[in-house]
Amino acid sequence: MLRMKRTRPAAGILIAAAVIAGAACRARTDYFPEGNIQTGIASWYGGEFHGRLTSNREVYDMNDLTAAHNTLPLGSQVVVTNLNTGQSVVVRINDRGPFVKNRVIDLSYAAAKAIGLVGPGTAPVRIEVLGRLSPPASSLGFSVQVGAFESRANAAALKEKLDEHFAGVYIVPFKTAQQTYYRVRVRSKSRDDARATALRLSETGCTPVIFEEQ
């Protein structure tokens, strides 16, 4: 059986998807074919995150009409309607979240203001995907990150250990202004395949993270 010490993502690395252990705590969400609808509780995020990088590597601007969603492909265009006020806004998904139980979407400040969400903070909403303006779910690729290291030698040692049990193990560098980190990942054919790989890894004491790659 594969045995490894628990690893933590290095500081400064952006996690683009939820840690598997936390996934079960959030409301279930799915890809929606054109015309399908999701309902749930929306929230919003603003100044604290203004200027930071989003999951698709854009700089978050709280004054743009954007939103964070956990499963829709990045770049999706959706109509969000506040069910309390009847007001609607079209937003583009460029980030991941919310990471709070039973919330389905996090709106930018501008989008939340447009539908009367800023004051209450949360509200029930309806989400409708504009399919012709959004990338298909099949455009996504997936990988599972097992660890991140400042030392390439340590990353190579983990890769060698993983190669005995998994196909498609690779190392990808991630550069920040101060440091280069070496992330060890396992390629996956689909979201379900990534989840299965993550489950196997979690049983060894790892904390795997699923990444979407577009």
C-alpha positions as CSV (number, residue, x, y, z in Angstrom):
1,M,0.0,0.0,0.0
2,L,1.2,3.5,-0.8
3,R,2.2,5.4,2.4
4,M,3.1,9.0,2.4
5,K,3.2,11.8,4.9
6,R,0.5,14.4,4.8
7,T,1.5,17.4,2.7
8,R,0.2,20.9,2.6
9,P,0.0,23.3,-0.5
10,A,2.9,25.7,-0.3
11,A,2.1,29.3,0.6
12,G,1.2,31.5,-2.3
13,I,-0.3,28.7,-4.4
14,L,-3.8,29.4,-5.6
15,I,-6.1,26.4,-5.1
16,A,-8.6,26.4,-8.0
17,A,-10.9,23.8,-6.6
18,A,-12.1,22.6,-3.2
19,V,-10.2,20.1,-1.1
20,I,-12.1,16.8,-1.4
21,A,-12.7,16.5,2.3
22,G,-14.8,19.7,2.2
23,A,-16.7,18.9,-1.0
24,A,-19.4,16.9,0.8
25,C,-20.2,19.9,3.0
26,R,-21.5,22.1,0.2
27,A,-24.7,22.0,-1.7
28,R,-24.8,19.7,-4.6
29,T,-24.2,21.4,-8.0
30,D,-24.0,20.1,-11.5
31,Y,-23.4,21.2,-15.1
32,F,-26.6,22.5,-16.6
33,P,-27.6,21.9,-20.2
34,E,-29.0,25.0,-21.9
35,G,-32.4,25.8,-20.5
36,N,-31.8,24.0,-17.2
37,I,-32.1,26.0,-13.9
38,Q,-30.4,25.8,-10.5
39,T,-31.8,27.5,-7.4
40,G,-30.2,28.1,-4.1
41,I,-28.7,30.8,-1.9
42,A,-26.4,33.4,-3.3
43,S,-23.9,35.6,-1.5
44,W,-21.3,38.2,-2.7
45,Y,-17.7,39.2,-2.2
46,G,-16.1,42.6,-2.6
47,G,-13.3,44.8,-1.3
48,E,-11.4,42.1,0.6
49,F,-10.7,40.2,-2.6
50,H,-10.5,43.2,-5.0
51,G,-7.2,43.0,-7.0
52,R,-6.5,39.4,-6.2
53,L,-6.2,36.7,-8.8
54,T,-9.3,34.6,-9.6
55,S,-9.3,30.9,-10.5
56,N,-9.0,31.7,-14.2
57,R,-5.9,33.9,-13.5
58,E,-7.8,37.2,-14.0
59,V,-7.5,40.1,-11.5
60,Y,-10.7,40.2,-9.6
61,D,-12.6,43.5,-10.0
62,M,-15.5,43.9,-7.7
63,N,-17.0,46.4,-10.1
64,D,-17.2,43.9,-13.0
65,L,-20.3,41.6,-13.5
66,T,-18.6,38.3,-12.5
67,A,-19.3,35.5,-10.1
68,A,-17.8,32.4,-8.5
69,H,-19.3,29.0,-8.9
70,N,-18.0,25.6,-8.0
71,T,-18.7,23.4,-11.0
72,L,-19.8,25.5,-14.1
73,P,-16.9,25.8,-16.6
74,L,-15.0,29.0,-16.2
75,G,-16.2,31.5,-18.8
76,S,-19.8,30.5,-18.5
77,Q,-22.4,33.2,-18.9
78,V,-25.4,32.9,-16.5
79,V,-28.5,34.9,-15.6
80,V,-28.9,35.3,-11.9
81,T,-32.3,36.3,-10.6
82,N,-33.0,37.4,-7.0
83,L,-36.2,35.6,-6.1
84,N,-37.0,38.1,-3.4
85,T,-36.9,41.1,-5.7
86,G,-37.3,39.7,-9.2
87,Q,-34.2,41.6,-10.4
88,S,-31.8,39.8,-12.7
89,V,-28.2,40.3,-13.9
90,V,-26.0,38.5,-16.4
91,V,-22.6,37.5,-15.0
92,R,-19.5,35.6,-16.2
93,I,-18.1,32.8,-14.1
94,N,-14.4,33.5,-13.5
95,D,-13.8,32.2,-10.0
96,R,-14.5,29.2,-7.7
97,G,-16.7,29.3,-4.7
98,P,-18.7,29.8,-2.5
99,F,-16.9,27.7,0.1
100,V,-19.8,28.0,2.6
101,K,-22.3,25.2,3.1
102,N,-25.6,25.5,1.1
103,R,-24.6,28.5,-1.0
104,V,-24.5,28.0,-4.8
105,I,-22.9,31.2,-6.2
106,D,-20.8,34.2,-5.0
107,L,-21.5,37.4,-6.9
108,S,-19.2,40.3,-7.4
109,Y,-20.1,43.5,-5.6
110,A,-21.4,45.1,-8.8
111,A,-23.6,42.1,-9.7
112,A,-24.9,41.8,-6.1
113,K,-25.8,45.5,-6.2
114,A,-27.7,45.1,-9.5
115,I,-30.1,42.6,-7.9
116,G,-30.5,44.1,-4.4
117,L,-28.2,41.6,-2.7
118,V,-25.6,43.9,-1.1
119,G,-27.7,44.9,1.9
120,P,-29.2,41.5,2.9
121,G,-25.9,39.7,2.1
122,T,-27.6,36.6,0.9
123,A,-30.8,35.7,-1.0
124,P,-32.5,32.9,-2.8
125,V,-31.7,33.0,-6.5
126,R,-32.3,31.2,-9.8
127,I,-29.3,30.6,-12.1
128,E,-29.8,30.0,-15.8
129,V,-26.9,29.1,-18.0
130,L,-26.7,30.9,-21.4
131,G,-25.5,27.8,-23.2
132,R,-24.6,29.3,-26.6
133,L,-22.4,31.8,-24.8
134,S,-20.7,29.4,-22.5
135,P,-18.0,26.7,-22.9
136,P,-19.2,23.1,-22.8
137,A,-18.4,20.9,-19.8
138,S,-16.3,18.7,-22.1
139,S,-13.8,21.6,-22.5
140,L,-12.5,20.9,-19.0
141,G,-9.5,18.8,-18.2
142,F,-8.7,17.6,-14.6
143,S,-5.7,16.8,-12.5
144,V,-5.2,15.9,-8.8
145,Q,-2.5,17.7,-6.9
146,V,-0.8,15.6,-4.2
147,G,1.8,18.1,-2.9
148,A,3.8,21.2,-3.6
149,F,7.5,21.7,-2.7
150,E,10.2,24.4,-2.7
151,S,12.7,21.6,-3.5
152,R,12.5,20.0,-7.0
153,A,14.3,16.9,-5.5
154,N,11.5,16.4,-3.0
155,A,8.9,16.7,-5.7
156,A,10.8,14.2,-7.8
157,A,10.9,11.8,-4.9
158,L,7.1,12.0,-4.5
159,K,6.6,11.5,-8.2
160,E,8.8,8.4,-8.2
161,K,6.7,7.0,-5.4
162,L,3.4,7.8,-7.1
163,D,4.6,6.4,-10.4
164,E,4.4,2.9,-8.8
165,H,0.6,3.3,-8.4
166,F,-0.7,5.9,-10.8
167,A,-0.3,6.7,-14.5
168,G,0.1,10.3,-15.6
169,V,2.1,11.7,-12.7
170,Y,3.9,15.0,-13.6
171,I,5.6,18.0,-12.0
172,V,4.6,21.5,-12.9
173,P,6.5,24.6,-11.6
174,F,4.7,27.5,-10.2
175,K,6.6,30.8,-9.9
176,T,5.8,33.6,-7.5
177,A,7.7,36.9,-7.1
178,Q,9.8,35.3,-4.3
179,Q,9.9,31.5,-5.0
180,T,9.4,28.7,-7.4
181,Y,7.3,25.8,-6.2
182,Y,7.1,22.3,-7.7
183,R,3.6,20.9,-7.8
184,V,3.1,17.1,-8.1
185,R,-0.1,16.2,-9.9
186,V,-1.8,13.2,-11.4
187,R,-3.7,13.6,-14.7
188,S,-7.3,12.5,-14.9
189,K,-9.6,11.7,-17.8
190,S,-12.7,13.3,-16.3
191,R,-14.1,14.8,-13.1
192,D,-15.2,11.3,-11.9
193,D,-11.8,9.9,-12.6
194,A,-10.2,12.8,-10.6
195,R,-12.5,12.1,-7.7
196,A,-11.6,8.4,-7.7
197,T,-7.9,9.2,-7.8
198,A,-8.4,11.8,-5.0
199,L,-10.2,9.2,-2.9
200,R,-7.4,6.7,-3.3
201,L,-4.8,9.3,-2.3
202,S,-6.8,10.5,0.7
203,E,-6.7,6.9,2.0
204,T,-2.9,7.2,2.2
205,G,-3.0,10.3,4.4
206,C,-2.6,12.8,1.6
207,T,-4.8,15.9,1.2
208,P,-5.5,15.8,-2.6
209,V,-6.9,18.8,-4.4
210,I,-8.7,18.6,-7.8
211,F,-7.7,21.2,-10.4
212,E,-9.6,22.1,-13.5
213,E,-7.4,22.8,-16.6
214,Q,-8.8,24.6,-19.6
